[in-house]
């Protein structure tokens, strides 16, 4: 992501990339257009699927918007980068085999049915969910209302929330968790299979 001299624009660019629903994206983009048409045009010159969280393919269950993973990978292969291709590939295969073995051993030690990352995420969202008022609509539709009066719809059948985070990450957002608390159900039972010990 480019850096602009106006720090307010930089902050707004990151907010725009992080928003998880189309309505929030449009609102954040309009705010950037007010400050700098150049920044808005520069952003929209790239396909939004590459940099905007709300446009990520929901089936991949990822919500990261930084290049930290690629930087970690480059650091991981630092000693091997300058080697001939075949030697580089052999070293990568060995590194991956060791990595898989270590992750398998870590997974075997898990006493929980979901990953520690998923558990930490749920715990954080549960604290926020306690502040929500939940109203049952009809069937599997629920409305959550926060302390400022913001209303968000949740559909537990589809696993969708108007905020967009549940669909993108596969982890129930605070709104969904609020609904499950209201229904007296465990939110960890509604975490995507991707975060399971089995996966």
MARFI-494237 format. One record per residue (C-alpha): x, y, z. Coordinates in steps of 0.1 Angstrom, whole numbers. Example, Ala and Ser with C-alpha at 12.3 -4.5 7.8 and 13.67 -1.06 7.14 Angstrom:
BEGIN
REC      X      Y      Z
REC    123    -45     78
REC    137    -11     71
//
This chain:
BEGIN
REC      X      Y      Z
REC      0      0      0
REC     14     34     -9
REC     21     60     17
REC      8     95     14
REC     21    126     31
REC    -12    132     49
REC    -12    109     79
REC    -50    112     81
REC    -52     97     46
REC    -29     68     56
REC    -50     60     86
REC    -82     61     64
REC    -66     39     38
REC    -59     12     64
REC    -95     16     78
REC   -108     12     42
REC    -88    -20     37
REC    -99    -35     71
REC   -136    -29     68
REC   -154    -62     64
REC   -187    -52     46
REC   -196    -34     14
REC   -216     -6     31
REC   -187      3     54
REC   -163      1     25
REC   -184     26      5
REC   -186     50     34
REC   -148     48     41
REC   -141     53      4
REC   -163     84      3
REC   -144     98     33
REC   -111     93     14
REC   -125    109    -17
REC   -134    140      3
REC    -98    143     15
REC    -79    132    -16
REC    -93    122    -50
REC    -58    111    -60
REC    -56     86    -31
REC    -91     72    -39
REC    -83     69    -76
REC    -50     52    -68
REC    -67     27    -46
REC    -94     18    -70
REC    -69     13    -98
REC    -61    -21    -82
REC    -87    -49    -80
REC   -103    -46    -45
REC   -101    -85    -41
REC    -64    -80    -36
REC    -64    -55     -8
REC    -99    -50      7
REC   -111    -74     34
REC   -147    -71     24
REC   -139    -84    -11
REC   -119   -115     -1
REC   -133   -148    -12
REC   -153   -161     18
REC   -143   -197     12
REC   -106   -191     20
REC   -113   -180     56
REC    -86   -154     60
REC    -89   -119     72
REC    -53   -107     71
REC    -46    -76     50
REC     -9    -72     55
REC     21    -87     38
REC     35   -101     71
REC     31   -136     58
REC     53   -130     27
REC     79   -112     49
REC     80   -142     73
REC     84   -166     44
REC    113   -146     29
REC    129   -145     63
REC    124   -183     67
REC    142   -190     34
REC    169   -163     38
REC    199   -188     38
REC    185   -207      8
REC    174   -178    -15
REC    206   -175    -35
REC    211   -213    -40
REC    205   -230    -74
REC    168   -239    -81
REC    170   -276    -74
REC    189   -271    -42
REC    165   -244    -31
REC    135   -267    -38
REC    151   -296    -18
REC    158   -273     11
REC    122   -260     10
REC    108   -295      9
REC    129   -303     40
REC    118   -272     58
REC     81   -278     50
REC     84   -315     62
REC     99   -303     95
REC     72   -276     98
REC     44   -301     92
REC     59   -325    117
REC     61   -297    144
REC     26   -285    137
REC     13   -321    138
REC     30   -326    172
REC     15   -292    184
REC    -20   -303    172
REC    -17   -336    190
REC    -11   -317    223
REC    -42   -296    219
REC    -68   -303    246
REC    -93   -281    229
REC   -114   -289    198
REC   -103   -256    181
REC    -70   -239    176
REC    -56   -215    202
REC    -59   -186    177
REC    -97   -194    173
REC   -101   -197    211
REC    -83   -163    217
REC   -105   -147    191
REC   -137   -161    206
REC   -126   -150    241
REC   -120   -114    229
REC   -153   -113    210
REC   -172   -127    240
REC   -162    -97    261
REC   -176    -74    235
REC   -207    -95    229
REC   -217    -91    266
REC   -224    -54    258
REC   -249    -61    231
REC   -287    -63    233
REC   -300    -93    213
REC   -335    -93    198
REC   -349   -124    182
REC   -366   -116    149
REC   -381   -145    131
REC   -366   -180    125
REC   -329   -177    126
REC   -327   -139    122
REC   -315   -119    152
REC   -308    -82    156
REC   -280    -70    179
REC   -279    -34    192
REC   -247    -19    207
REC   -245      8    233
REC   -245     35    206
REC   -277     21    190
REC   -260      5    160
REC   -281    -24    147
REC   -265    -55    131
REC   -284    -84    117
REC   -272   -120    122
REC   -285   -151    105
REC   -274   -183    124
REC   -287   -206     96
REC   -264   -190     70
REC   -236   -182     93
REC   -238   -145     82
REC   -236   -112     99
REC   -240    -77     85
REC   -206    -68     98
REC   -190    -93     74
REC   -163   -107     98
REC   -180   -141    104
REC   -182   -149     67
REC   -147   -138     60
REC   -128   -154     89
REC   -150   -184     97
REC   -150   -173    134
REC   -182   -160    149
REC   -180   -123    153
REC   -191   -105    185
REC   -226   -101    171
REC   -229   -139    164
REC   -215   -147    198
REC   -240   -124    214
REC   -268   -143    196
REC   -253   -177    207
REC   -251   -164    243
REC   -287   -153    240
REC   -296   -188    227
REC   -275   -204    255
REC   -253   -222    229
REC   -215   -225    228
REC   -200   -202    201
REC   -171   -226    196
REC   -195   -251    182
REC   -201   -227    153
REC   -164   -221    144
REC   -155   -231    108
REC   -139   -265    104
REC   -107   -248     92
REC   -100   -239    129
REC   -106   -274    142
REC    -80   -297    157
REC    -90   -322    130
REC    -81   -297    102
//
